């Protein structure tokens, strides 16, 4: 299963509001909400790229893969 680590990245950087990320990146808040709560079914590569640039991270930092138990 692939999990989004947006909430972890925000916590590490002490970013408290999704609206702050939305305003800084231009990404729709609903898109960020589905990623934050790990409910996203798909993600545009441009959104992933923008988040990686904003958090100064790579895809492995933004997403993690783990075996289903």
N, C-alpha and C positions, 0 to 999 in steps of 0.2 A: 504494500500500500504506500502511496506517495502522500506525504503530509506537508502542509505549508507551515513554515516557521515564522510567519509574519508577526504573530503575537510575541514570540520569543525575542525577535529582533527589536521590536518596539520596546519591550521590557528592558532589554540590555542597554538600550540608549535612552531610557527614561522618557519615552514619548508616550504620553497618556491618552491622546485622543486620535482616533482615525481621521477626524476632520483635519488635523494638522498635516498628516501624510497626504490626504486628498488635496489640500490646498497647495502643498509644496510640489506635488508630482503631477497634478492635473488628472489623476485617476479617479474615476467615479467612486463615490463613497460606498455604493451598493456592491461594487466589485471588491473593494477593500474589505467590506464586512464579510462577504462570503469567504474570502481568503483568510481573514483573521480567525473566524470560527471554524475553519477547515471544512467548509461546505461546498467549496467550488468544485464543479464538475470538469471545467476546462479553464484555461487561461491563455490569453493572447500573448504571443512572444514579446510584443512591444510593451505590455504591462510588466512582464517579468523583467525585461531589460531596464525599464524605468525604475522599478523597485531595487534592482541590483545597483544601479547608479546612485539612487538616493541613499541607500544603506551602505554603499561602498563595500559590497559583498559579491560573491559569485552565486551561481545557481545552487551549488551544494549547500550554501549557507541558508538560502531561501526555501529550498525544498529538501526533504529527506525521504529516502526509501527504506522501508522495513518490511520484513516478511510478515504475512498475515499469520496470526497464531490461532 
